[in-house]
Amino acid sequence: MKNYINCFQKNRIIAAIRNEIDYKYALDHSVKILFFLCGDILNLEKIRQECNMYNKLIFLHIDFIKGIGKDREGIIFLANKNL
């Protein structure tokens, strides 16, 4: 938890990712925290891998991620996938 607090203290800007263009732009720039307002269950693993390569911290708005319910099972699925 301390690592997250440090990350937020050092990086006050969070990029809102609404589409592929936003995503590619954020990967190539200094922003360290990405908040996904798009995506689907099929591309989450690829996103996670790419963001790890670029040392980005990701958050998902599960209401906007296609294929994942906002129920207990959806949260468990994301936790098991380390997303």
Number of C-alpha atoms within 10 A of each C-alpha: 6 7 8 10 10 10 14 14 10 10 13 11 13 16 18 16 20 14 12 11 9 14 19 11 13 21 19 9 9 12 17 21 22 21 16 21 16 18 20 13 11 11 11 16 14 10 16 17 12 13 19 12 10 15 13 18 17 17 15 17 12 20 12 16 19 13 13 16 14 13 9 8 11 14 15 11 13 15 10 9 11 9 15
